[in-house]
Amino acid sequence: MSDVKTLSERIDTLETRLTFQDETIETLNKTITAQWQKIDALTRQIVHLNERLQEAETRAPGAANEPPPHY
């Protein structure tokens, strides 16, 4: 009878650990998903800003490599 009780306690402990691990994995998954969404948004923003910068450089008067007038 003692063996059955010991096995039952071990199973209960394992089930508790499994439940905790499942919750932890779910929390980590949500965190990683949110981070990827933020990274994706920031990447799109960088691309957009880079396009705007290139457009502004092409519209800027004078060549970009000219030295300033005080030289």
Order of alpha helices (4+ residues) and beta strands (2+ residues): alpha
